[in-house]
Amino acid sequence: MIDLMKPRVLTTLLICSSILTTSVTPVVAAVNQPGATPSAKVNRSAQPAAATRQSVAADAFMDLQLKNGQMLDVKGNTSWTKVGNPSAVRDTEAGGVLGFDGHSAFYTTFSDAQFGQLKNGMAIEAYFKYDPTANVTGEHEIFSSQQGGGFGLGVQNGKVIFYAHDGSGYKEPKGDLKVGHWVHAVGIIDKNKTASLYLDGKLVDSVAMPGDLKFANGTKDLVLGGDAAPGSHVQSLMNGRVKSARLYNHTLTAAQVAALNKEVTTTTHEVPHTDQAIETMFVGPKQVATGHTYALNVHARQMKFSESAPLTIDVVFDPTMLYFVDAERTLGGNQTQVRQVANGRLRITTTARLSPAQFRQYAQTRLAHINLHAKKQAGTTQIRFEQVSKDGNVQLGAAQTVQIAGKYALDYNGDGIIGVGDIVKAPIAKRAEVAKKAEIKPYKHVIVLTTDGGGNSFSPDGMYYAKGAGTPMWTTDRNIMNKRRNPYLMDLFNKKFAMSTTAQSVAPAISAQNYISMLHGRPWETLPAEYQGTNGSMGQEYFADFGKKRQLFPSVFKVLQQNNPTQGAAAFSEWGQIVNAIVEPDAAVKTKQSKSLESFKDVADYVGTTEFDNTSLVYMQSDYMDGQGHGHGWYNDNYWNQFSRYDAMFKRVMDQLEKTGHIHDTLVIANADHGGAGYGHGPNDAPDRDIFIALGGETVNSGHRLKGGSNSDITALILNALQVPRVPHMFNSNVFDESAFLKQTDLTKKDRDVEKVHFVRHENKADIKLSNLRDKRQLRAIDMRIDLAGRKVAKIKTKKGVKVLNRSVENGTLKLTLSVNKQTMQTLATVVFDKSAKNTSVQKAMAASQDGTEILVDLNNRNRKNAYLEPNAEEGQFDLNKPVAKPENNKPAKPENKPAKPENKPAKPDNQPATQVVKCQLQLLKAMPVLKVPLLHLLKVMTVVRRQRLTVRL
């Protein structure tokens, strides 16, 4: 549940208020709905009372007004069609106006002759008020005809902009937008080849415009309340109100613009000053693990709109429990400042415009994202707002309570999991208790590395290729495939990882839809409409579970947090929508919006911190290839050239895992969210939807080609690796190809250089032995899961220096944990069964070295009668995994320069080199008591070796 403090009134400001208000009626006349009969169009001969001769507006080519609840061109030169439901609204300041809700507009279609009248100078005018609760960062048009050319008035990034295209690009004179106030905007192209913008009667900006006005491509529409769009007529729709809009087929002078401004403002009356209240809210997790980042989102909003006065508030916390790291993602950029004025006190000062929008609209209400760090002390702490007044510090509302979760009492190595490593680090008196709680988990961490726009790029059998912005085609032409310059990743994904090149994105093949599916464990299309976030909505508002007491679709981060609150998580993304919205703001996750091409570096740096030691999941998104696709086209020469940069970035993460030793306890998942074609993506076709999913880790079947897979499966892969049950809402999220992972009993095929546990059966007993030991890493404990195959354990015998810490049976499996004072290749323990040991086997085992390092050992289950050893011809070493038949002749051979040849020896193939006799080394003689076979048998075995020297691996 989101930890939302009750909004509190912070301060009262005496400021000017302008509020969008009251009665709304639909505009029904003078327009025609799409598909309406021609009779519904405006009668062009119908003329209202003529304007006075002194009015500049009288010379307008087009003059749009609201008359008797109807929007019409009072000049009678155009007819208009409405889209959506623009409304006639009664405004408290301007009277009757047109209201637009971001989903509605009017459009008219010009003739070539009408456009021709604008070529020798023109002006465009609008008197409007933009809704203060609406987004003004993206581009939204007021009165416009643009599409690869054209002209119009619009708003973007808090600015009013006059767009005019001269064939070489848009010229964009601009000025500050007063959101919530009536604004008179006039854009002019004059005979001096200049594009100028006037706001409220004054010139604010001019830009040279060398070329002639170029009109829009693919459309002849002019739109009020938005912009033109081929086919659908309208796009980039506005939220707000329009009093009037005019188009002139001639230029205007500064004096004429001033006269127009005076004319329109005489009918507008500003509302007097009024008191204004501000609400605040903390949004953050209820709980965080010690040693991890506590992410706090600080929100403020105006209860009614007004001109914002500077706001200063303090965030106060207990410095013995938390410390300040940094602040980022501030409202208005540099307009909001966060600084630590005292230990445990942060001061937030903002001059940014505060919005009355609801707190879910984070892009408008979040003052800052503050990173605090939980110290090692566990317990409950509080964070509160305060405001500094002349009479002292005044606390504003109830404090936010945060539970700092300490590590488990038996978690001595601090990784968030109780395992065999904790047995070694525990006091002797506690080791048996730890052994009873110990779990065998091959993976303690999962790292997901997503390449945005990366598509299906690493198949050794072929690749997509396009010329320029053409349609990508699958090719197996080696000359073209040589354009892919990713030797490191081709080797990593095809030989060391297991990879699917037949995976697909969820539909549609768009970023937000796929990231929601990845992190919330459900295909986007199966979510209720409220939860189907898009690129646009996730850039403005939190995921739809925000504020709900019962959250329906929690992310994988929340599932992991609930399963183990002593572990942390992190997310690094170059695309802000992921860390701002798709990952919930109250999830216990360290989030960072990485700079371009630096997300891999951020992950590698994080792996190198102690914070990673008890981190369960790190998610990462790199945005660069998506930008290359949109800017230059998918799968062309530029695309493949730029993709070569990813070898070094992936290698940086893998090298850090190797350096820290976490390569052995981390599952790495690499994937793409979508591909693309031309300059875009989204359709349900192969170049757009085909992606790769690659998996790397200790239990992964390296080099194996997987089948299928979807981005909605990423959550299931994460939870499966960390042994966390899936939750019911995670529909159609699966481990799509289970052949990706090997059982521990099959890990010997990977030829890892690790210690090996042998389970040697004979009669009604089984001996537990070790091999492939090394001096610098001394094993001190072994935790095993032994399949009893229906048997009962009669007793367990141990050798000197070996102790049974735990012996328990559950569901036919013996959990056996041994401590070892000194590692040896001799039998550690013998398990005695009530009957034959046939079919009993060790299925899982984890060992720990003297420093608590956990090792996923290899396993060898065998019968003693096949225990004779043969040398490994490839390695020149004895391999305990490969038994040979017992020799028939036990008599020693006569002393000769080489051992006697066995009778009936099969003829060698012609191409096989002759085998030489190898002199037995001192090391072999020392091994004889352990191996328990006659010297002659060993000499016979040695004859199969193809090398001059033989070493023995003990």
N, C-alpha and C positions, 0 to 999 in steps of 0.2 A: 504494500500500500504506500502511496506517495506520502511523504511526510510534509504536509502543507500546513504551515502556521496560519492561523486565522489572520486575514489581512487586518492591519492596524492603521489608524489615522496617525500620520507622523507629524504633519505640520500644516498650518493654514496660511495661505498666501493670498494677498490682495492683488489680483491680476485680472486682466481683461479676458472675458469669456465669449467665445463664439461657438454655438452648439448647433449641430444639425438636428432638426426637430420635426415633429408632429405630422399633420395630416397628409396622407398619401392617396392619390387617385390615379388610376391608369390613364395613360395617354391613348385615346382611342380614335381620334379623328385626324385627318390630314396625313395619314400614313397607311401603308398596306402591309399586311403580314406576308411572309414568303409564300408564294403560290396563290395569293389573292387575285381577284379579277382586276383588269385595268381600271374599272370604274371606281375602285377604292383609292386610286391615286389622286394627288392634289390637282385641282383644276387650275392650270397655269394662268388662266385669264382672270382668276379671282384675285383682286387687288384690294388690300386694306387702305385705310386713309393714307394719303401720301405724306411722307415726312416733310418737314419744313425745308425751304431752300437753303437755310443756313446750316442744316445738319450735314456733317461729313458723311454720316451713314447713308444719306440719300443717294450717294454715288456708288454704293456697294453693288457688286455683281450678284451677291447672294446675301441674304439677311435672315438668319434663323431666329425665331422668337417663339415663346409660348403664348398663345392667344386663345382664351376661352377653353383651356384644357387641351389645346391642340398644338403640336409642334409643326410649324409651317415656315416655308420660305416666303416672306412677305413681298419679295421681289417677283415671285412667280416664275423663276427661271429653272427651278429643280423640283422634283418630287422625291419623297423619301420613304424607305421601307424600314420597319423596326425589327430588331432581333431581341428576343427576350422580353423583358417587361420594364422598359423605362417608364418612369412615373411622373405625373404632375405633382409637385411638392410645394407646400406652403412654408417658406423660409422666414424665420423671425426677423431677419435683417433685410432680405431682398424681395419678399413677397412671393409671387408665383414663379417657380423655376422648374427645370427638368432635373429629375433625380436618376442617377446611374449607380447600379449596385455591383459592378464588376462582372456582370453576366449579361449586360444589355447594351444596346447602341442603336443608332440610326445610320443608314447608308443610302447614298444616291450614286447612280452610275453616270459619269460624264461622257459626253461625245468628244470626238477629236477636235471639233470646232470649239467646244467650251474650253478644253485644255489650251487650245491655241491662243485664246484671249489672255492667257497668263504669261506668255513668253516674253513680253516687253516690259516687265515690271509687274509686281503683284504685292499684295499684303493680305495677311490672315489675322483675324482677331477673335478672341474668346474672353468672356467674362465668367469666371468659374470659381468654385470653392472646393478644394480637395478634402475628402473625409480624413480626419486626423487618426482614425483607427485603422486606416488602410496602409498597405505597404507602399512606400515611396522609394524603395531601393531599386526595384526592377523598373523596366521601361513600361510606362502606361501612357497612352495617347489621349489627348483632349479633343482635337479636331485635326484630322490627318488623312493623308493618302501617300503611304510609303510602302515600297517593296523593291529593294535594290535600286532605289531612285525615289523621287517625289519630294513632298514637303509636308510640314505639319507642326502643330504645337503639342508638346508632351511633357511628362515629368519623369525624372529618373535621379536617384541618389540625392533626393532633397533639392533638386534644381528644376526650374522651368526651362525648357529647351525649345528653340526654334530650329527644326531640321530642314535643310535645303540642300539638295544634291545637284552638283554641277557637272556630273559625268566622271569626275575623278574621285568623288567621295562626298560624304555629308559634311556640310559646314554647320556648326552647332553653337551659335551664340547662346549664352545661358545666364541665368540669374537665380538668386535664392527663392525657394518656394516657401510661402507663408501658409503652412498647412492649417486648414480650418478657418482661413480668412478669405474674403473675396479678393480675387486677383484679376487685374485687367492686363492681358497679354496681347501684344501685337508683334508679329513677325513681318519684316519687310525685305524684299529684294529690290534694290534701286538701280538706277541707270549707271551708277558708278561701280557696278559689279561688287556690291557689298550686301551681305546678309546681316540684318540688325534685329535685335530684340529689345522691345520696350516693355517695362513692367510698371503698372500704375502710372502711366503717362511719362515715364522717364527712360531715357536710353540707358541700358545696363551693359550691353555688349555688342560689338560688331566684329565680323569676320570677313576677310576678303574672299570673294567668290569669282575666280577668274573665268570659269566656264559658264555656259548657259544652263538654265534650269532643266534638269533631266527628270521626266515623269516616271511614275512607278512602273515596274515590269510585271506583266501578267495580270494586271488588274487596272480598271478605270474607275474604281470606287473611291468616293470621299466619305469619311466616317465621322460622325459626331458621337463622342463617348468612347472612342477607340481608334484603331488603325485599320487600313485595308488589308485584305488577305485574299489571295487567289482561291477561288472555289467557295470558301466559306464566308467570304465578304468581310468579316470582322475579326480582329484579334487585338491583343494588348489593351484590354478594356479598362476603363477608369472606375474609381469609386468616388462619388462626389456629386456636385450640382453645377448646372450651367444655366446662366441667365440669358445669354445671347451669344451668337457666333456669326461672324461675317467673313466674306471673301471678296477681295477687290481685284479687279483686272488692271490696276494701275498702282503705282507706288504712292506712298503717303509721306508727307513732311512731318517733322517733329511737332510743328504747331497743330497739325491735323490730329496727330495722335493724342496730344494733350487735350484737344477739344473733345475727342471721343471719350477719353478717360473721365473728363468732367461730366459728360452726358450720362455715362452709365452709373457713375457713383452718386449722382444726385438722388437716385431712387433707393440707395442703400443706407441703412442706419446701423452703426455699430452698437452692440449691446453694452450697457454700462458695466463698470468693474463689479466683480462679485468674488466672494470668498471661495477658495479652491482647496479641497482636501486631497491628500496623496495617500495611497495605500502601498504597503510593502509586503514582501513575502520572501522567505527562505525556501529554496527547493534543493534538497540534498538527501542522501541516504540516511536511514535511521541508524545504520551500523557500519563500522569500518574496522578492518583488522589492524592491529598494532603494526607500526612500521610502514604503513601504506598511506597513500594520498586520500584525503577527504575532499571531495569536489563539492563546492558550495556555490549555487547559483543565487545571486541576489537580485530581486526584482522590485520594481517600483512602477506605479501607474497613477495617473490622475483620474479621480472619480468623475470629473467633468473636464472638458477641454478648456485650456486657456493658454496664454503665453507663459511659458515656464520661466520662473525665476531660478537662479542657481540653487541647487539642493545639496546639502551636506549632511551625511549621516555616518555614524560609526558602527562598525561590526566588532563586538567584543567577545573574546573567548579566553579560556583558561590556558595560560602559557605553560603550565606544568603538564598539560595533556596534549596540546597541539602547538605547532609552530607554523608561521606564515612562510609559504614558498614563493608564490607569485600570483598575479592576476592577469587574465587575458580575456579576449572576446568582450570588450567593453562597449557600452552603448555609445554610438557616435564616434567610435575610435578615440582620438585624443580629447574628445569633449568630456570624457569621463576618466577620472584619475583615481587610483587606489594606492594609498601609501600607508606604511606602518608608522603611526605617530608615537606609539609606546608598545612595550612588550605585551602582546595580547590585545591590542587595539588597532583596528584598521579604519582609516577615514576615507570615505567615498565622497567625491565631489563631482557633480555633473552639471554642465550647462546644456546638455542635450535636451531636445524636446521630449517631454514625457507624454505618453499616449494613454488614453482611457481604455485601450484594448485589454482583453482578459489576459491573465498571466500565462495561459497556454501559448499566447502569441509571443514567444521568447524574443523574436527579432525586434520587437517594439518595446518590450517591458524589462528585459534583463539588463541590469546595470553592469554586471560583471560576473565572470566565472572565476571564482577564487579557489586556489589550491592551498589547502592546509595539509600538514603532515601529522599523522597520529604517532605520538611517541610510544615507547615500550610499555608505558604504564596502562594497564587495562582498567576499565571502569566506565562510569557514566559522567558525561560532561555536558555543558550547555553553551550555546551560541546565542547572542541576543543583539538586538538593535539598541542603540542609544543615540540621543541627540544632545549636543553640547548647547547649553543655554547660559544666560547670565547668572542664573541661580544654581548652576552646577549641571551634572549629567542626569538626564531624565531618561529612564528606561521606557521604551515604547513597546508595549505588548508583552506577551508571554515569550519566554526563551524557547529555543529549539533544543530538544534533547537528543544527544548522540551517544550511542553505546559503542565503546571501543573494545573490541573482542580480543582478548589475549590468546596466546597459543594454548593448545591442549596441555594438560599437566604432564602427560607422558610423551609429548612431542619434544624430545631433547635436541634434535637437530634443526627444529624450527621450520620445516618445510610444509607444515600444515597437514601432514599425514603421519600416522603412527605406523612405523614399519621396522624392518630388521635393523636399519641403521640406528634407530633410537635405542635398541637393546644394547648395542656396543657403547653408546654414549651415556647410558643410564648408570646410576650407582648400582653396585652389585646387588644390593637388597631389593632394587626395583625391577631388575631384569625379567623376572618371571611374570610380573604384572604387565610389563610392556609386551612380552611375548604373547600373552593371551589376547591383547588388543591389536596386535600387528596385522597389517594387510599387505598383500602382494599386489603392487600396482606398477606395471612396467612404465606407465607414463604419469608423471607428476604435472606436466605442463603441455599445453597445446598452443602453437603459434600458427595463425592463419595469415597468409600473405596474398592479398588480392590485387591483381593488376587490372585496373579499370580500363576497359576497351581492349583487353589482351586477347580475346577470342580463343580460337583453336590454333595455337602457334608453334607447338613443339612436337608434332608427329614426325617420326623419321620417315614416314611413307609418302609424305606430300605436304603441301601447304597452300593457303589461299594467296592469290596474287592478282593485282589489278594494275592497269596502266592509268596513271593520273587518278581521276575520280570515277573511273569506270567500275563496272560490276566485278567484284572479286570472283575468280574462278579457281577451283581446286586443280592443282598441277602436280605432276610427278617428274617434271622436267628438271634434271639435275642442274642444268645451267641456271635455271631460275631459282631453284632451291638454294643454290650457293649465295644468293642475296641475303639469306638468313644467316646472320653472323652471331650466333649464340652457342659457341662450342661448350661453354661451361654448363649452361642450362640444358642443352641437349643431352649431355652426359649425365647430369644430375637427375633429370626427370625420367630418362629412358633406361638408365642402368642402376642407379642407386635408389630411386623412388619407384613406386608403382603408380602408373598413370592411366587415366581414361582420356582418350581423344574422341570419344563419342558422347561426351556429356553435353548438356544443353542448359542455357539460361532459362529462368522462368519467363513466361510471357506476360507482358511484352518485354522485349529485350532492352530495358531501360534501367538506369542505375538504381534509383530509389526502390523500384519494385523488386530488384534482385537483392539489394542489401537488406531490405526488410525480411525477405524470404530466408536469407542466410542466417541472420541473427535472431529471428523470432521463430524459426523452425517450422515454417508453413508456407506453401506456395501462395504468392500474393493474391492470385485470382480467387482463392478459397476464403479470403478474409472478408468480413462484413465491409460494406462500402465506407463506413466511418474510419476503418483502419487501413484503407488502401491509400497510403501516403504516396505522393508523387515528388518528383524533383522540386517542383515549385512549393508544395505545401510543407515539405520537410525543411525547406529553407526559411520557413516563417513560424511554424508551430511544432510543439512537441508531439511525439507519438501519441495516438489517441487514448491510451490508457491513463494519460495524465489526469490527476484529480479524482480518479475513480476509486471508491473503497474496495471494490472487487476488480482486480485487473485480469482481463480475459486472455491477453496474449503477451505475457512477460518474455523478455529476451533471454537468451542463453546465459547472459551475465547474471540475471536475477535468479535463474534456476541454480547456477553454481553457487551464488552467494547464500541462498537458502540452504543448500546442501552442506556447505562448509564455510561458516562466517569467519573462520580464522585465516582464510586465504584471500588474496586480492586479485585484481584483474586490471588490464590496461587496454586502451584503444588509441591508435595513431592513424589519422586520416588526413589526406591532403584536401579532401572534399568535405566541407563543413557540415553538410547535412547528416553525416554518419555520427560524428561525435557530439553534435548539438541536439539531435532529435531522435534518430533511429535507435541509438543507445539512450535509454531513458535517463533523464536528469537526476533521478533518485536512485539509480543503480550504483553500487559501490565499485566504481571504475575510475581509474586515472585516465582522463581523456586529454588529447592534445591535437589541435589542428596543425599538422605538420606543414612546413614550407614545401614548395614544389621540389620533387626529387629527393626529399630528405626523410621520408617516412621510414625507409629501410634503415637509415642511420639511426633514427630515433629508437627503432626496435632493437638494433644491435647494442646501442648504448644502454637501453633498459635491461637487456639480458645480462649485461656486465655489472648490474647493481645487486646489492643484497635483497632489494625489494622483490626481484624476480624469484628468489629462492622459494618463496611461498606464494607465487602467483600461479593461478590455474590456467588462465587464458590471456593471450595477447592477440588482439585483432589489428590488422594493418591494411590500409588501402593506399595504393599509389595511383595518382590521377594522370600522370604524364602521357601515357599512350592514348587515353581518351581524348586529351587535348590535341595530340598529333592527328588522330583520326578526324576530329571535327575541323581542324584547321587546314589539313593538307590531304586528307583522304585515307581510307583504310586499306591496308595490305599492299600498298604501292612501294616504290623504291624508298621514299622518305620514311615510310612506316617501318620497314625492316631495318633501315639504317639507324633509326632512333631506338628501336627495340634492343639493339646491341648493347646499349647502356645498362640493361638490366642484368647482364652477367655479373658485373662487378657489384651491383647492389644486392642481389641474392647472395653472392659469395660472402659479402660482409656479414650477413646474418649467420650463415652457416659456419663461417670461421669463428665467430664469437661463441656459438654453441659448442664448437669443438674446443676452443680455448678454455671455456669455463667448465667443461665436462658435462654440460647439460644436453649435449648431442645424444647421450645415452638414455635420458629420461624425458625427452620432448618429442611429441608428434608434430611434424611440420606439414601443414596443408597449404598448397599453392593452387590458386584458381584465378579465373577471370569472371567478371560480372556479365560481360556480353562481348560480341564482336562488333562488326559494322560493315557498311557498304557506302561508297561515295563519301559524303561528309556527315553521315548520320547513322542512326541505328534505331531499332524498335520493331520493325516488321518480323513476322514469323517466317523467316527464311534462313537458310543454312549459314551464310556469312555473318548474319546478325546474331543467331542463337547458338551456333556451335562454340563450345568453350573447352578448356582442359581442366581437369582436376587431378592433382598429383599429391601423393602421400609419401612421407619419409619418416622412418623411425626404426627402433630396434626390432619390432615384430613385423615390420612391413616386408612383404615378399618382393624384394628388390628386383627390378627389371621386368616385373610382371605387367602385362597389358590388361587394364581393367575395362569393363564394359558398362556403358550408361553413366548415370549420375546426373544430378541437378543441383543448382545452387541452394535449393531448399534442404538438401541432404547435409549441408555443412554442419548445422547444429547437431544432427544425429551422430556424425563422425566425432565431434568434440565430446559429446556426452559419453559415447561408447568408449573412447580412449581413456577418459577420466573415471570410468565406471560409475557414472551418475545416471539414475533412471530418467527416462524421458517423461515429460508431463503430458497429460491428455490432449492439450490444445495443439501439440506439435504433430499435426496431421500430414502424412505423406512426406515425412523426413526420415530417411533410412540410411543404414550402412549399405549403400547401393550395390556393392560387390564385395562380399565377405572374403573372397579369395585374396583380397589385398593384404590380409593379416595372417600370419602363421601362428599355429599353436606353439607353445614353448618347447614342446617335445620335438618340433620340426625345425627349430632354429639352427641346428647344426649345419643345415644346408647352406646357411649364409656364410659359413667359415669365419665366424667372428673370433677374434683373439681374446677369449674370456675363459674364466675357470669353468670346469665341468663337474657336475654331480653325477655319479654313477649309482644306479640302483641294480645290484647284482643278485638275481634270484637263485636259490638252490634249496631243493627240498621244501621245507616249510619256513624258510628264512629268506631274508634279503639283506645284503650288506650295503651300507651307504659309504661311498668312497669319493675322493676328490682327485682331479688331475688338472694339468695345465696351470699349475700354481706358479706364482712368481714371488721373489724375495721381497721386493719393495712394497707389495700390497698383500699383507698378511690377512687371511680371512679369520674372523673372530666369531661369526654367528651365521647360521643357515636356517632359514624358515622354509618349510616344505609343505606341499599338499599332496598326499599320497592316496591314490585310488585303491581301496581295499578289495575291490572285486568281490564283495560279499563275505570277505574273511573278517575274523576278529583278531585283535592284537592280544597275544598271550603275554608278551613282555618285550622290553627293549633293552638290549645290552649295549653299554657304551665302553669305549676304551678310556684309558687314563687321560685326564685333561679334557674330556668331553662331558658335558652335562646336559641333561634334558631339561629345558626351561618350560616347555609346554607340550602336553600330549593330550589331545582331545579329538573326539570323533563326532562329525556332524554330516548327516546325509551320505553316509558311506565313505567319507573322506577323512583321513587322518591328518590332523594339523600337528606337525612335529617341528619343534624349534630346538636347535642345538647350539650351545655355546662351545667354543673351541679355544683352549689356552694356547695351543701351538698347532699350526696347520701341518698336515701330514698326508701322504698318499696312502697310508695304511687305512684299514677300515675304521671309520669314526664310530659307527653304531650298527647294530644288527637288530632288525625287527623280526620277532618270532611270531608266526601266525598260528591259529588253531588248526590249520590244515595247509595243504600245498600252497606255495606262494605264486602259483601260476596266475598270470594276468594282472597281478598287482603291479603298480607302476607309480612313479613320481610324476605328477602332471604339471606342477608349478613349483618354482623355488626361487628364492632371492637370498643372496649372501651379502654380508657386510664386512668391510675391511676394518682395520684397527682405528681409522679416523671417522668411521660412520658412513663412508661411501657405500651406497647400495649397488649391487651388481646383479643384473639379470643373467644368471648362469645358463650354460647349455646343459641339456639333460641327456642321459644315456641309460635306457632301461634294457637289460639283457639277462640272459641265463648264464650261470657259471660254466656250464658244459661247453659253451661257445666262447669261453673267455680267453682263448689263445690269441696272441697279438700278431698282427702283421704290420710291416712298415708301410708307411704312406709313400708310394713311389714318387708322387709330385713333390712332397715336402722333405723326404728323406728322414722322416721321424716316425716313431711308433705311434700308432693311432689306436686308442682304446675303443673306438667305435666300430672297428672292422675286425671281427673274429675270423679265424681261419680254421680249417679242419685239423683235427689232431693228427700229427704225423704217425704213420704206421710203424716205423722203425725207431725204437728207442735206444738202440745200441749206438755207442759212439763210433764215429768213423775213424779209420786209421789216420795217424798223423801224416798229413800231406800238405802241399802248398795251398791246396784249396779243398773245401768240403766235398765229400762224396756226393755224386749225383743220385737223386732218387730214381728207382726203377720206373719204367714205363712213363718217363717224363714226356709230355707232349712236345712235338716239334715246334720250334719257334717260327713265327712268320719271317719271311725273308727280310722284311724291312725293319725288324726289331734288333737293336744292338745287343751284342753278347753281354751277359751279366758277369761281372767280376766278383771275386770273393773279397769280402770286406773284413779287415782285421777288427776284432772285438775290442772296443775301447774300455778304459777303466770305468767310465760312466755306466756302461752296460753291465759290468760285473757287479757294481754296487746295486744295480736295479734288480738283480736276480731274485733276492729274497722277497721283494715286493711283487714281482711278476709271477713267481711260483711256477716257472716252467724250466725244464732242463736246458742247459746251455746249448746242446746240439739243436734243439728245436729253434732256438733263436738264431743260430748260425744258418739253418736252412731258410728261415724267413728272410734273412739278410740277402740271400741270393737274388731276390726279386728287385733289389734296389738298382737303379740305373746310374747311381753316382758313385764316386770313388770313396766318399766319406759318408758315415751314417751317424746321426745324432739321435739322442733319445729324449723325447719330451715327457717329463714326469709330472 
